[in-house]
Amino acid sequence: MVTVAMIAQHFEATIKDHPKMKLREIQRRCVSKMHVTVTIDCSYRVKKIMKEKMARNYKEEFGLLRNYAHELRSNMPGSTIKMVVQRVTVDSLPHFKRYYVCFNALKRG
């Protein structure tokens, strides 16, 4: 028996590359690639699982950027490190916009 998690794992790279893939397309690919007929509801759950997984990955990577900036500041004094984030509303999570690094050695020439 094929589970939703198995289908999500099988199509992980495809859905990451095409996050706006239609549910009917997921359904069609399940039939052609896995030889399994799934419902639209199952396709919806597969897509939902992948969106949640991608959101977790983005949060983890965003946290790593902050840690990287902190390490650069503490280990390379005089360097300029700027990270710009944007919030849609005051209560929303920050969205990464840009990252700037200029090492002190480059400033001195």
N, C-alpha and C positions, 0 to 999 in steps of 0.2 A: 504494500500500500504506500502510495506517495503522499507525503504530508505537505502542507503549505510551506513549512520551514525548508523542506528539501527543495521545493520549486524555487523558493527565494534564493537559496544558496546556489542552485544551478544557474540562475539568471542574474546573479549579483553584478557581474561586470557589465552585462548588457543594460541593466536598468540604471546603473551608475552613469554609463555613457549617454543614455537616453532617458533622463528622469521624467520627461513628459510623454513617455510611451503610453499609448492608449491601452485600455483594459482588454479590448478585443485582440490587439496585437500580442499581448502576453498570452492570452488564451490560444491564439493561433500557433504561437511558438511552442507552447506546451504540447500541442498535438504533433507538430512537425519534428521537434527535437527530442521530446521525451516519450512520445506515443501515449500521452495521457490526456483524456478529455477533462477539462475543468470548467467550473461555472464562472460567471462574471464576478460573483461574490468572492470566490477563491482568488481570482486575479487581483481583486481589490485588496485582499488581505496580504498577498505577496507584495504588492506595491507599497502598502502601508508599512510592512516590516522593513523593507529596504529604505524607505524615507526616514524611519526612526533610527535605523542603523547609521545612515549617512549623517543625520543630525548629531548623534553621539560622537561620531568621528570628528566632525567639525568642531564641536565643543572641546574635545581632547586636544586637537591640533592648535586651537586658539589659545588654550592654556599653555601649551608648549612654547608658543611665540612669546608670551609674557615671561615665562621662565628664562627663555633665551635672552631677552632684553635685559632682565635682571642680572644674569650672569655676565653679560657684556659690560654692563655698567660697573659691576663690582670688580671685575678682573682687568678692565681696560679704562682706567680713569682718563678723562679728557676726551673720550670718544663721544660722539653724538648719536643717540639712538632715539628715534621717534616712532611711535606706533599710533596711527590714527584709526579710531573706531567711530561708528555712526550708530545712533539709536533712533528707531522710528518713533517711539514714544518714550517718555521718561521711564516707564516701568519695563520696557522691552529689553531683551538681551542685546548686547553690543554686536554689531556687524563689522567685520574687518574691512577696512578701506585701503590702507597702505602702510608700508613699513620702510623706514629710512635709517640707514646706518652709514656713518662716516667715522672711520677709525682715526685715532689721534695721530698715528704715524703718517697717514695720508694728509692730515691737516698740516703737519710740520714739513712735509715734502721730502 
